[in-house]
Amino acid sequence: MRLLVPLVCLFLLLPTGTATAAPATSSAPLIPGAVLPTTAPLTNLAHLDFLLAGVPLRPVAGHTTWRIAQQPTGQAPWTYANRKDDGSFERVGGGTIVPVTGYWSQGAFNADDISRSAVVYVRDWQQNHRASSRERALQLLRTLTYLQTSSGPNAGNVVLWQQADGTLTPSAEPVELPDPSDSAESYWLARTVWALGEGYAAFASSDPAFASFLRDRLHLALGALERQSLARYGTWNVSDGERVPAWLITGGADATAEAVLGLSAYAAAAPADTRAARDLARYSEGIAAMAEGGLGRWPFGAILPSVTTRSLWHAWGGMAPAALARASTILHRGDLLATAVADGADFTAQLLAAGGADNAWSPLPAEAQIAYGVDSRIESLLDTADRTRAAGLDVLAAAYGAWYFGANKAGVPVYDRATGVCVDGIETDGRLNRNCGAESVIHTQLSMLALDAHPAVKALAVSLGGPHSTDGLRVVEAESGTLTGTATVVVPPSQWTGEANWSGDAWVRLVTGGSVSIPVGAAAGTGGERRVYAVTERREGPAGALTLRTGDRLLGTVANGGAGAQGVSAVPGILAPWAVPTTLRATDTTVTATSTGEARLDALLLQPLVSTVTLSGPAGTLRLFISAASMARTVVVPGTGRTVAARFDDHGRFVGAGFPAGSRTVTVPAGGMTAVWSPTR
């Protein structure tokens, strides 16, 4: 267990002006005096148990499972759970009821949720030693392997939907691709690999016969992948001018990452299986190749999910950093771990400062927040920190974990520890979706299992569920500016371009002779300088350049063309934020844009060189100062009284603690983070 050097109880509540640090075990609180009692586990599987139902497993051509003759019934979770007025829940399937058949147009159960539920119960059994979880994991894995096609040209692929009476629905309404759902590789095949891998590792010693069956089914799945995406290993496509791997499952790092989680667990338990290790390495290399940007370059080191767009990151299916961290241990590949670190220490920190785990940046933050996205950040940060001893990533994980306990846009807890009930999401305006379906409760419980396994992080997360605020990335719409000359506002027929969203309702067209002056306001809070990104649609060919100024000072230019060949991208051109080299000063209030050739300016994205996240609880306030600067910066900490500070570098590693004597200022390392704890008096 790594030592959490910074922000531990041995740090003690030091008066301003003193500094010291000492190591402690990871069971110590990350912030002294900040935490509430957390001896009881957070994990509560009661609501997920409620969603489970028995499902008949009848032998049909191409579908069978473990001991089907002796045990003709398995288990599966209902897809949705709608909250009723009295606070209870109704279990619901996917789609609508078809009157003639009484079936759901999609199905009652689906392979995605069955596989991930199996992972929850496997992990709970391994971590908390509950016999009930072992039995549920076994039954879910039996049902999942029943959905896997066992013979014929689609052997190894997986049928997605199943009715309550066990009938398979290969083709659902509305149509989902692939159709039929086992006719090609899919997200649900990737998640099947995840469950089979973790299931094998768990059952290998306690039930070797069942584990052998799971190994055979994993090999069946690998056979399908090897004749599909892995058959293209080592080949590359082009997406808007960038080289992208051609061997990702469904063309996505998101789907592939979930398979890698399973392959990592399996390979650790079966180190002699060179086939699985080879496939694990190849998929991991493909995921790592999807990392984009870095300090001062959107998307700040994030691992993008899909080869078809370089304009979109989404938290749904965002387990890629966790997958690379786990694979790095099995494969002894430091380069894979470095990619996970960059996603966590840079992008995930900026995501938090921008308002938290929005479900998508497309390319700007403007989406609801769901447990899946929050869980992907928590698990990725913790898996990476476990392998790097980077305690700054633990602090970020606690900040994300606080989402469940009230540090969210609704300002209320969204997880009930007493019942295991969560919410299906929080809208951008703070409205709650009080339903609690399978995907939401699965990922909530995966988060709780991860937090329970990291007591210091858990204690801090639970303690920071009070009022919170963020001062990070900010969007200013181009159409909010003052137009002159030939500049015009364009209202697109749809916000969706095919691979990204126009922000707001419009964009501004600029050609020679026109300009737009956009009010950006003076910097507030810790403020200071701000980096400017012009969010524009670049086309393939030359199209002149967009020039940005504030007053008489040149900020920089952005090419209107040069996006590169479309390739596998969904549409030609790319709508994305492009940085200019000169920053805005705190007092600059307007940015003026002009263009040679046609510019399609959607918005300005403003990034403080030091962003701030403020989280609070009964014991005090935690401020995270997050750097986007290439040099160390100094900021003033608001308030008076005792404080504790710790500094982390751009890899999340602890580099120092305390304040300069007699000062309320702290240094924020270049590209890193400084955490400051102010206790309640």
C-alpha positions as CSV (number, residue, x, y, z in Angstrom):
1,M,0.0,0.0,0.0
2,R,1.6,3.3,-1.1
3,L,2.4,6.0,1.4
4,L,0.3,9.2,1.2
5,V,2.9,11.7,2.1
6,P,0.9,15.0,1.8
7,L,-2.2,16.1,3.6
8,V,-2.2,13.3,6.2
9,C,-3.0,13.4,9.9
10,L,0.7,13.6,10.8
11,F,0.8,16.9,8.8
12,L,-1.2,18.3,11.7
13,L,-3.1,21.6,11.5
14,L,-0.1,23.8,11.1
15,P,-0.3,27.6,11.7
16,T,0.4,29.7,8.6
17,G,4.1,30.1,8.0
18,T,5.2,26.6,9.1
19,A,5.8,23.6,7.0
20,T,6.6,20.0,7.6
21,A,5.6,16.6,6.3
22,A,5.8,13.0,7.3
23,P,4.7,9.7,5.7
24,A,1.6,7.8,6.8
25,T,-0.2,4.8,5.6
26,S,-3.1,5.2,3.2
27,S,-5.6,4.5,5.9
28,A,-4.9,8.0,7.3
29,P,-7.1,10.9,6.3
30,L,-5.8,12.9,3.3
31,I,-6.7,16.2,5.1
32,P,-6.2,16.5,8.8
33,G,-9.4,17.3,10.7
34,A,-11.3,17.5,7.4
35,V,-13.0,14.1,7.6
36,L,-16.2,12.7,9.0
37,P,-16.4,9.2,10.5
38,T,-16.4,6.7,7.7
39,T,-16.0,3.3,9.4
40,A,-19.2,1.9,7.7
41,P,-18.8,0.8,4.1
42,L,-20.2,2.9,1.4
43,T,-21.0,-0.1,-0.8
44,N,-24.6,-1.2,-0.6
45,L,-25.9,-3.6,-3.3
46,A,-29.5,-3.5,-2.1
47,H,-30.9,-1.6,-5.1
48,L,-28.9,-3.6,-7.6
49,D,-30.2,-6.8,-5.8
50,F,-33.7,-5.4,-6.3
51,L,-33.1,-5.1,-10.1
52,L,-32.1,-8.7,-10.4
53,A,-34.6,-11.2,-11.7
54,G,-34.5,-14.9,-12.6
55,V,-34.4,-15.6,-16.3
56,P,-35.0,-18.9,-18.0
57,L,-32.1,-20.2,-20.1
58,R,-33.4,-22.6,-22.7
59,P,-31.1,-24.5,-25.0
60,V,-31.4,-23.0,-28.5
61,A,-29.2,-23.3,-31.5
62,G,-25.9,-21.4,-30.9
63,H,-26.7,-20.6,-27.3
64,T,-25.9,-22.6,-24.2
65,T,-24.1,-22.0,-20.9
66,W,-22.6,-23.6,-17.8
67,R,-24.6,-26.5,-16.4
68,I,-27.7,-25.4,-18.4
69,A,-29.4,-28.8,-17.9
70,Q,-28.9,-28.8,-14.1
71,Q,-29.7,-25.0,-13.7
72,P,-32.1,-23.8,-16.4
73,T,-32.4,-20.4,-14.8
74,G,-29.9,-17.6,-14.5
75,Q,-30.1,-14.0,-13.3
76,A,-30.1,-10.6,-15.0
77,P,-30.8,-7.0,-13.9
78,W,-33.8,-5.1,-15.3
79,T,-32.5,-2.3,-17.6
80,Y,-34.3,0.6,-15.9
81,A,-35.9,1.5,-12.6
82,N,-38.5,4.3,-12.6
83,R,-39.1,6.1,-9.4
84,K,-42.7,6.2,-8.3
85,D,-44.4,9.0,-6.3
86,D,-44.1,7.1,-3.0
87,G,-40.3,6.7,-3.5
88,S,-40.4,3.1,-4.5
89,F,-39.2,1.9,-7.9
90,E,-40.7,0.0,-10.8
91,R,-38.5,-2.2,-12.9
92,V,-38.7,-1.5,-16.6
93,G,-37.3,-2.9,-19.8
94,G,-35.9,-1.2,-22.9
95,G,-38.3,0.4,-25.4
96,T,-42.0,-0.1,-25.3
97,I,-44.3,-3.1,-24.7
98,V,-45.4,-4.7,-28.0
99,P,-49.1,-5.5,-27.6
100,V,-49.2,-8.6,-29.8
101,T,-46.3,-10.4,-28.1
102,G,-46.1,-8.7,-24.7
103,Y,-42.4,-8.3,-25.2
104,W,-40.4,-5.2,-24.8
105,S,-39.4,-3.7,-28.2
106,Q,-35.7,-4.0,-27.1
107,G,-35.8,-6.4,-24.1
108,A,-36.0,-6.6,-20.4
109,F,-32.4,-7.4,-19.9
110,N,-29.2,-6.6,-21.9
111,A,-25.7,-7.9,-22.1
112,D,-24.1,-4.5,-21.2
113,D,-25.8,-4.4,-17.8
114,I,-25.4,-8.1,-17.2
115,S,-21.7,-8.0,-17.7
116,R,-21.1,-4.9,-15.6
117,S,-23.3,-6.2,-12.8
118,A,-21.2,-9.4,-12.8
119,V,-18.1,-7.2,-12.3
120,V,-19.8,-5.4,-9.4
121,Y,-20.6,-8.7,-7.6
122,V,-17.2,-10.2,-8.4
123,R,-15.4,-7.2,-6.9
124,D,-17.7,-7.2,-3.9
125,W,-17.1,-10.9,-3.3
126,Q,-13.4,-10.4,-3.5
127,Q,-13.3,-7.3,-1.4
128,N,-16.0,-7.9,1.1
129,H,-16.2,-11.7,1.1
130,R,-20.0,-11.9,0.8
131,A,-21.1,-15.4,-0.3
132,S,-24.3,-13.8,-1.7
133,S,-22.2,-11.8,-4.1
134,R,-20.3,-14.9,-5.2
135,E,-23.5,-16.6,-6.1
136,R,-25.0,-13.7,-7.9
137,A,-21.7,-13.2,-9.9
138,L,-21.9,-16.9,-10.9
139,Q,-25.5,-16.6,-12.1
140,L,-24.9,-13.4,-14.0
141,L,-21.9,-14.9,-15.7
142,R,-24.0,-17.9,-16.7
143,T,-26.6,-15.7,-18.2
144,L,-24.0,-13.6,-20.0
145,T,-22.4,-16.6,-21.6
146,Y,-25.8,-17.7,-22.7
147,L,-26.1,-14.5,-24.7
148,Q,-22.8,-15.2,-26.3
149,T,-23.2,-17.0,-29.7
150,S,-21.3,-20.3,-29.3
151,S,-21.2,-21.6,-32.9
152,G,-21.5,-20.5,-36.5
153,P,-20.1,-17.5,-38.4
154,N,-20.8,-15.1,-35.5
155,A,-19.3,-17.3,-32.8
156,G,-17.9,-15.3,-29.9
157,N,-20.1,-12.3,-30.6
158,V,-22.9,-11.4,-28.2
159,V,-26.7,-10.9,-28.5
160,L,-27.6,-7.7,-26.7
161,W,-31.2,-8.0,-25.6
162,Q,-33.2,-10.7,-23.8
163,Q,-36.8,-10.8,-22.8
164,A,-38.1,-11.6,-19.3
165,D,-39.0,-15.2,-20.4
166,G,-35.5,-15.8,-21.7
167,T,-36.2,-15.2,-25.4
168,L,-33.4,-13.6,-27.3
169,T,-34.0,-10.4,-29.3
170,P,-31.2,-10.2,-31.8
171,S,-32.8,-7.3,-33.7
172,A,-34.3,-4.6,-31.4
173,E,-36.6,-1.7,-32.1
174,P,-35.4,1.0,-32.5
175,V,-32.6,-0.6,-34.6
176,E,-29.2,-0.7,-33.0
177,L,-25.9,-1.4,-34.8
178,P,-24.8,-4.0,-35.4
179,D,-28.1,-5.6,-36.4
180,P,-28.5,-8.4,-35.6
181,S,-26.6,-7.5,-32.4
182,D,-24.2,-10.5,-32.6
183,S,-23.4,-10.0,-36.3
184,A,-20.3,-8.0,-35.5
185,E,-18.1,-6.9,-32.6
186,S,-19.8,-4.4,-30.2
187,Y,-19.6,-2.6,-26.9
188,W,-21.4,-5.6,-25.4
189,L,-18.7,-7.9,-26.6
190,A,-16.1,-5.7,-25.1
191,R,-18.0,-5.7,-21.8
192,T,-18.4,-9.4,-22.0
193,V,-14.6,-9.7,-22.1
194,W,-14.4,-7.4,-19.1
195,A,-16.7,-9.7,-17.0
196,L,-15.2,-12.9,-18.2
197,G,-11.7,-11.7,-17.4
198,E,-12.6,-10.5,-13.9
199,G,-14.8,-13.6,-13.3
200,Y,-12.0,-16.0,-14.3
201,A,-9.5,-14.3,-11.9
202,A,-12.0,-14.5,-9.0
203,F,-13.1,-18.2,-9.6
204,A,-9.8,-19.6,-10.6
205,S,-9.0,-20.9,-7.1
206,S,-12.4,-21.4,-5.6
207,D,-14.1,-23.2,-8.6
208,P,-11.5,-24.3,-11.2
209,A,-14.1,-26.1,-13.3
210,F,-16.3,-22.9,-13.7
211,A,-13.2,-20.8,-14.2
212,S,-12.1,-23.2,-17.0
213,F,-15.5,-22.6,-18.7
214,L,-15.1,-18.9,-18.4
215,R,-11.6,-19.2,-19.9
216,D,-13.0,-21.1,-22.8
217,R,-15.7,-18.4,-23.4
218,L,-13.0,-15.7,-23.1
219,H,-11.0,-17.5,-25.8
220,L,-14.2,-17.7,-27.9
221,A,-14.6,-13.9,-27.6
222,L,-10.9,-13.4,-28.5
223,G,-11.5,-15.5,-31.5
224,A,-14.2,-13.2,-32.6
225,L,-12.1,-10.1,-31.9
226,E,-9.1,-11.6,-33.7
227,R,-11.0,-12.1,-36.9
228,Q,-12.6,-8.6,-36.6
229,S,-10.7,-5.6,-35.1
230,L,-7.5,-7.4,-34.2
231,A,-7.1,-8.6,-37.7
232,R,-6.2,-5.0,-38.5
233,Y,-3.6,-4.7,-35.9
234,G,-0.7,-2.4,-37.0
235,T,-2.7,-0.6,-39.6
236,W,-3.7,3.0,-39.4
237,N,-6.4,5.2,-40.7
238,V,-6.6,9.0,-41.1
239,S,-9.1,11.1,-39.2
240,D,-9.1,14.8,-40.1
241,G,-5.4,14.6,-41.0
242,E,-4.3,12.6,-37.9
243,R,-3.2,9.0,-37.9
244,V,-5.5,6.8,-35.8
245,P,-5.4,3.1,-35.0
246,A,-7.5,0.9,-37.2
247,W,-7.8,-2.0,-34.7
248,L,-9.9,-0.6,-31.8
249,I,-13.2,-2.4,-31.0
250,T,-15.9,-0.6,-32.9
251,G,-13.3,2.1,-33.7
252,G,-13.4,3.3,-30.1
253,A,-10.9,3.6,-27.2
254,D,-14.0,3.6,-25.0
255,A,-15.2,0.1,-25.9
256,T,-11.7,-1.3,-26.2
257,A,-10.8,0.0,-22.7
258,E,-13.5,-2.1,-21.1
259,A,-12.2,-5.2,-22.8
260,V,-8.7,-4.3,-21.6
261,L,-9.9,-4.2,-18.0
262,G,-11.0,-7.8,-18.4
263,L,-7.9,-8.9,-20.2
264,S,-5.7,-7.4,-17.6
265,A,-7.5,-9.3,-14.8
266,Y,-7.3,-12.5,-16.8
267,A,-3.7,-12.1,-17.8
268,A,-2.7,-11.5,-14.2
269,A,-4.4,-14.7,-13.1
270,A,-3.2,-16.7,-16.2
271,P,0.3,-15.5,-17.0
272,A,1.1,-18.4,-19.2
273,D,-1.7,-17.5,-21.7
274,T,0.4,-15.7,-24.3
275,R,-2.5,-15.2,-26.6
276,A,-4.4,-13.1,-24.1
277,A,-1.3,-11.1,-23.2
278,R,-0.6,-10.4,-26.9
279,D,-4.2,-9.2,-27.5
280,L,-4.0,-7.1,-24.3
281,A,-0.8,-5.4,-25.5
282,R,-2.2,-4.7,-29.0
283,Y,-5.4,-3.2,-27.7
284,S,-3.6,-1.1,-25.1
285,E,-1.3,0.3,-27.7
286,G,-4.4,1.4,-29.7
287,I,-6.0,3.1,-26.7
288,A,-2.8,5.0,-25.9
289,A,-2.6,6.2,-29.5
290,M,-5.9,8.1,-28.9
291,A,-4.4,10.6,-26.4
292,E,-4.6,14.1,-27.7
293,G,-3.3,17.6,-26.6
294,G,-1.4,18.5,-23.5
295,L,-0.6,21.6,-21.5
296,G,-2.2,24.5,-23.3
297,R,-3.6,22.3,-26.1
298,W,-7.2,21.0,-26.1
299,P,-8.1,18.4,-24.9
300,F,-5.3,18.6,-22.4
301,G,-4.0,15.0,-22.6
302,A,-7.4,13.3,-22.7
303,I,-7.7,9.9,-24.3
304,L,-10.4,10.5,-27.0
305,P,-13.0,7.8,-27.4
306,S,-13.6,7.5,-31.1
307,V,-11.5,7.5,-34.3
308,T,-14.5,9.1,-36.2
309,T,-14.1,12.5,-34.4
310,R,-11.3,14.5,-33.0
311,S,-13.8,17.0,-31.6
312,L,-15.5,14.9,-29.0
313,W,-14.6,13.5,-25.6
314,H,-17.2,11.7,-23.5
315,A,-17.2,10.3,-19.9
316,W,-19.7,7.6,-20.9
317,G,-17.3,4.7,-21.4
318,G,-14.4,6.8,-20.2
319,M,-12.4,3.9,-18.5
320,A,-9.4,4.3,-20.8
321,P,-7.0,5.6,-18.2
322,A,-7.9,2.9,-15.7
323,A,-7.5,0.3,-18.5
324,L,-4.0,1.6,-19.4
325,A,-3.0,1.8,-15.8
326,R,-4.0,-1.8,-15.1
327,A,-2.4,-3.0,-18.4
328,S,0.8,-1.2,-17.6
329,T,1.4,-3.5,-14.6
330,I,0.8,-6.7,-16.5
331,L,2.8,-5.7,-19.6
332,H,5.5,-3.8,-17.7
333,R,4.9,-0.8,-20.0
334,G,5.7,2.5,-18.4
335,D,4.6,4.4,-21.6
336,L,1.0,3.2,-21.1
337,L,1.1,4.4,-17.5
338,A,2.4,7.8,-18.6
339,T,-0.6,8.2,-20.9
340,A,-2.9,7.4,-18.0
341,V,-1.1,10.0,-15.8
342,A,-1.4,12.7,-18.4
343,D,-5.2,12.1,-18.7
344,G,-5.5,12.3,-14.9
345,A,-3.2,15.0,-13.9
346,D,-3.9,17.4,-16.7
347,F,-7.2,16.7,-18.5
348,T,-9.2,15.3,-15.5
349,A,-8.0,18.2,-13.3
350,Q,-9.2,20.7,-15.9
351,L,-12.4,18.8,-16.3
352,L,-13.0,19.2,-12.5
353,A,-12.3,22.9,-12.7
354,A,-14.7,23.3,-15.6
355,G,-17.6,22.0,-13.4
356,G,-16.9,18.3,-13.0
357,A,-17.5,15.1,-15.0
358,D,-19.8,16.4,-17.8
359,N,-20.9,13.6,-19.9
360,A,-19.3,15.1,-23.0
361,W,-17.1,17.9,-24.3
362,S,-18.2,18.3,-27.9
363,P,-15.9,20.1,-28.0
364,L,-17.1,22.4,-25.2
365,P,-18.6,21.4,-21.8
366,A,-22.4,21.4,-22.1
367,E,-23.7,18.0,-20.9
368,A,-25.5,16.4,-18.0
369,Q,-23.5,14.5,-15.4
370,I,-24.1,10.8,-14.7
371,A,-22.6,8.1,-12.4
372,Y,-20.9,6.4,-15.3
373,G,-18.8,9.5,-16.0
374,V,-18.0,10.2,-12.4
375,D,-17.1,6.6,-11.8
376,S,-14.8,6.5,-14.8
377,R,-12.8,9.5,-13.3
378,I,-12.7,8.0,-9.8
379,E,-11.5,4.6,-10.9
380,S,-9.0,5.9,-13.4
381,L,-7.5,8.3,-10.9
382,L,-7.2,5.7,-8.2
383,D,-5.9,2.9,-10.6
384,T,-3.3,5.4,-11.8
385,A,-2.3,6.6,-8.3
386,D,-2.0,3.0,-7.1
387,R,0.8,2.5,-9.6
388,T,2.5,5.9,-9.4
389,R,2.3,6.8,-5.7
390,A,1.0,10.1,-7.0
391,A,-1.1,11.4,-4.0
392,G,-2.3,14.4,-6.0
393,L,-4.4,12.0,-8.1
394,D,-5.9,10.7,-4.8
395,V,-6.9,14.2,-3.9
396,L,-8.6,14.6,-7.3
397,A,-10.4,11.3,-6.9
398,A,-11.8,12.4,-3.5
399,A,-13.0,15.6,-5.1
400,Y,-14.8,13.6,-7.8
401,G,-16.1,11.2,-5.2
402,A,-17.7,14.1,-3.3
403,W,-20.1,14.4,-6.3
404,Y,-22.1,11.5,-4.8
405,F,-22.4,13.2,-1.4
406,G,-23.5,16.7,-2.4
407,A,-20.7,18.5,-4.3
408,N,-22.7,18.6,-7.6
409,K,-24.8,20.9,-9.6
410,A,-27.9,20.0,-7.6
411,G,-26.2,20.7,-4.3
412,V,-27.7,17.6,-2.7
413,P,-26.5,14.0,-2.1
414,V,-27.3,11.8,-5.0
415,Y,-26.4,8.5,-3.4
416,D,-28.3,7.0,-0.4
417,R,-25.9,4.9,1.6
418,A,-28.8,3.3,3.5
419,T,-30.5,1.9,0.4
420,G,-27.9,1.8,-2.4
421,V,-30.1,4.1,-4.5
422,C,-28.6,6.7,-6.8
423,V,-29.9,9.0,-9.5
424,D,-29.8,8.5,-13.3
425,G,-28.2,12.0,-13.7
426,I,-28.0,15.7,-13.1
427,E,-28.9,18.1,-15.8
428,T,-26.8,21.2,-16.5
429,D,-29.3,23.4,-14.6
430,G,-29.2,21.1,-11.6
431,R,-32.4,19.2,-12.2
432,L,-32.2,15.6,-10.9
433,N,-33.4,12.5,-12.8
434,R,-34.6,10.5,-9.7
435,N,-34.8,7.2,-11.6
436,C,-32.1,4.7,-10.8
437,G,-31.6,2.2,-13.6
438,A,-29.0,-0.6,-13.9
439,E,-26.2,1.4,-15.5
440,S,-26.4,4.1,-12.9
441,V,-26.4,1.8,-9.9
442,I,-23.7,-0.4,-11.4
443,H,-21.3,2.5,-11.8
444,T,-22.3,4.0,-8.5
445,Q,-21.4,0.8,-6.7
446,L,-18.2,0.4,-8.7
447,S,-17.3,3.9,-7.3
448,M,-18.2,2.9,-3.8
449,L,-16.2,-0.3,-4.0
450,A,-13.2,1.8,-5.2
451,L,-13.6,4.3,-2.4
452,D,-14.1,1.6,0.3
453,A,-10.8,0.1,-0.9
454,H,-9.0,3.5,-0.4
455,P,-10.0,4.6,3.1
456,A,-8.2,8.0,3.0
457,V,-9.8,9.0,-0.2
458,K,-13.2,7.8,1.0
459,A,-13.0,9.8,4.2
460,L,-12.2,13.0,2.3
461,A,-14.8,12.4,-0.4
462,V,-17.6,11.9,2.2
463,S,-16.4,15.0,4.1
464,L,-16.6,17.4,1.1
465,G,-20.2,17.1,0.2
466,G,-21.2,20.6,1.1
467,P,-21.2,23.9,-0.9
468,H,-18.7,24.0,-3.7
469,S,-17.7,26.2,-6.6
470,T,-15.4,26.1,-9.6
471,D,-13.5,28.8,-11.5
472,G,-12.1,27.2,-14.6
473,L,-12.8,26.9,-18.3
474,R,-15.4,29.4,-19.5
475,V,-17.2,29.7,-22.8
476,V,-18.1,33.1,-24.4
477,E,-20.3,32.8,-27.5
478,A,-19.1,34.6,-30.6
479,E,-22.6,35.8,-31.4
480,S,-22.7,37.7,-28.1
481,G,-20.2,40.2,-29.6
482,T,-20.7,43.3,-31.6
483,L,-20.5,42.8,-35.3
484,T,-19.1,45.3,-37.9
485,G,-18.8,45.3,-41.6
486,T,-19.4,42.0,-43.4
487,A,-19.6,39.9,-40.2
488,T,-22.8,37.9,-39.9
489,V,-24.4,35.5,-37.5
490,V,-25.2,32.1,-38.9
491,V,-27.9,29.9,-37.3
492,P,-27.2,26.2,-38.3
493,P,-30.1,23.9,-39.0
494,S,-28.7,21.6,-36.3
495,Q,-26.2,22.1,-33.5
496,W,-24.8,18.7,-34.3
497,T,-22.3,18.7,-37.2
498,G,-22.0,14.9,-37.4
499,E,-19.0,14.8,-35.0
500,A,-19.3,17.9,-32.7
501,N,-21.8,20.5,-31.5
502,W,-22.0,24.2,-32.3
503,S,-22.1,25.9,-29.0
504,G,-25.2,28.0,-28.3
505,D,-27.6,28.6,-31.2
506,A,-25.3,30.2,-33.8
507,W,-21.8,31.0,-35.0
508,V,-20.2,34.1,-36.6
509,R,-19.0,34.2,-40.2
510,L,-16.1,36.5,-40.8
511,V,-14.5,37.4,-44.1
512,T,-12.2,40.3,-45.0
513,G,-13.8,43.6,-44.0
514,G,-15.7,42.2,-41.0
515,S,-15.1,41.9,-37.3
516,V,-16.7,40.8,-34.1
517,S,-15.7,42.3,-30.6
518,I,-16.6,39.8,-27.9
519,P,-16.9,40.8,-24.3
520,V,-14.9,38.5,-22.0
521,G,-15.0,40.5,-18.8
522,A,-12.1,41.0,-16.4
523,A,-10.7,38.0,-14.6
524,A,-12.3,37.3,-11.2
525,G,-11.2,35.1,-8.2
526,T,-7.6,34.1,-8.3
527,G,-7.9,35.2,-11.9
528,G,-4.8,36.6,-13.5
529,E,-3.9,35.6,-17.0
530,R,-6.2,33.5,-19.2
531,R,-5.3,31.4,-22.2
532,V,-7.6,32.0,-25.2
533,Y,-8.8,29.3,-27.5
534,A,-10.7,30.2,-30.7
535,V,-13.4,27.6,-31.2
536,T,-13.6,27.4,-35.0
537,E,-14.4,25.0,-37.8
538,R,-11.3,24.4,-39.8
539,R,-11.7,23.1,-43.3
540,E,-9.4,20.8,-45.3
541,G,-8.0,23.3,-47.8
542,P,-6.4,26.7,-47.3
543,A,-8.9,29.3,-46.2
544,G,-6.9,32.2,-44.7
545,A,-6.5,32.9,-41.0
546,L,-8.5,34.3,-38.1
547,T,-6.7,37.0,-36.0
548,L,-7.5,37.8,-32.4
549,R,-6.6,41.0,-30.6
550,T,-7.4,42.7,-27.4
551,G,-7.1,46.5,-27.8
552,D,-4.0,47.0,-29.9
553,R,-2.3,43.9,-28.6
554,L,-2.1,40.8,-30.9
555,L,-3.1,37.6,-29.2
556,G,-2.4,35.4,-32.2
557,T,-3.8,33.8,-35.3
558,V,-5.6,30.5,-36.1
559,A,-5.7,28.9,-39.6
560,N,-9.2,28.6,-41.1
561,G,-8.0,25.6,-43.2
562,G,-5.4,22.9,-42.9
563,A,-7.6,20.4,-41.1
564,G,-6.3,17.5,-43.1
565,A,-7.9,14.8,-45.1
566,Q,-11.3,13.6,-43.7
567,G,-10.5,9.9,-43.8
568,V,-12.7,8.0,-41.3
569,S,-13.9,11.1,-39.7
570,A,-17.7,11.5,-39.8
571,V,-17.6,14.8,-41.7
572,P,-14.9,16.9,-43.4
573,G,-13.3,19.6,-41.3
574,I,-12.9,19.8,-37.6
575,L,-14.7,22.0,-35.0
576,A,-12.4,22.4,-32.1
577,P,-10.7,24.9,-29.7
578,W,-7.4,26.3,-31.0
579,A,-5.0,28.1,-28.7
580,V,-3.4,31.4,-29.5
581,P,0.1,32.1,-28.0
582,T,-0.5,35.3,-26.1
583,T,-2.6,35.3,-22.9
584,L,-5.3,37.8,-21.8
585,R,-4.3,39.9,-18.8
586,A,-6.6,40.2,-15.8
587,T,-7.8,43.6,-16.9
588,D,-8.5,42.8,-20.6
589,T,-12.2,42.8,-21.2
590,T,-12.7,42.4,-25.0
591,V,-11.4,40.2,-27.8
592,T,-11.8,41.3,-31.4
593,A,-11.6,38.8,-34.2
594,T,-11.0,39.5,-37.9
595,S,-10.2,37.2,-40.8
596,T,-8.7,36.8,-44.2
597,G,-10.7,34.2,-46.0
598,E,-13.8,32.7,-44.3
599,A,-13.6,32.0,-40.6
600,R,-16.4,30.2,-38.8
601,L,-16.0,31.3,-35.2
602,D,-18.3,29.6,-32.7
603,A,-17.0,30.8,-29.4
604,L,-14.0,31.7,-27.3
605,L,-12.8,29.2,-24.6
606,L,-11.1,31.0,-21.8
607,Q,-8.8,29.0,-19.5
608,P,-7.3,30.6,-16.4
609,L,-3.6,29.9,-16.0
610,V,-4.6,28.9,-12.5
611,S,-8.1,27.5,-12.0
612,T,-9.8,27.1,-8.6
613,V,-12.1,24.3,-7.2
614,T,-13.5,25.0,-3.8
615,L,-15.1,22.1,-1.8
616,S,-16.4,22.3,1.8
617,G,-17.8,20.3,4.6
618,P,-18.5,20.8,8.3
619,A,-14.8,20.6,9.2
620,G,-13.6,23.2,6.7
621,T,-12.8,24.1,3.1
622,L,-10.5,22.5,0.5
623,R,-9.2,24.7,-2.3
624,L,-7.5,23.1,-5.3
625,F,-5.5,25.5,-7.4
626,I,-5.0,23.8,-10.8
627,S,-2.3,25.1,-13.2
628,A,-2.4,25.4,-17.0
629,A,0.8,27.4,-17.0
630,S,4.2,26.4,-18.2
631,M,5.9,28.1,-15.2
632,A,5.1,28.1,-11.5
633,R,2.5,30.7,-10.4
634,T,1.8,32.3,-7.1
635,V,-1.8,32.8,-5.9
636,V,-3.3,34.4,-2.8
637,V,-5.4,32.1,-0.6
638,P,-8.7,33.8,0.5
639,G,-9.6,34.0,4.2
640,T,-7.6,34.1,7.4
641,G,-6.6,31.6,10.1
642,R,-4.8,28.3,10.0
643,T,-4.2,26.5,6.7
644,V,-2.4,23.5,5.4
645,A,-1.0,23.3,1.9
646,A,0.5,20.7,-0.3
647,R,2.0,21.0,-3.8
648,F,1.9,18.4,-6.6
649,D,3.7,18.5,-9.9
650,D,2.3,17.9,-13.4
651,H,2.3,14.1,-12.7
652,G,0.4,14.4,-9.4
653,R,3.5,13.7,-7.3
654,F,4.0,15.5,-4.0
655,V,6.7,18.1,-4.2
656,G,6.3,20.3,-1.1
657,A,4.1,21.7,1.7
658,G,3.4,24.7,3.7
659,F,3.3,28.5,3.2
660,P,6.0,31.1,3.1
661,A,6.4,32.6,6.6
662,G,3.8,35.4,7.3
663,S,2.2,35.0,3.9
664,R,-1.2,34.0,2.5
665,T,0.3,33.1,-0.9
666,V,1.1,29.7,-2.2
667,T,3.0,28.5,-5.3
668,V,1.3,26.4,-7.9
669,P,3.8,24.2,-9.8
670,A,3.8,24.4,-13.6
671,G,1.0,22.2,-14.9
672,G,0.4,20.9,-11.4
673,M,-1.8,21.6,-8.4
674,T,-1.7,23.0,-4.9
675,A,-4.3,21.8,-2.3
676,V,-5.0,24.1,0.6
677,W,-7.1,23.1,3.6
678,S,-8.7,25.7,5.8
679,P,-10.3,24.2,8.9
680,T,-13.6,25.6,10.4
681,R,-12.8,27.4,13.6
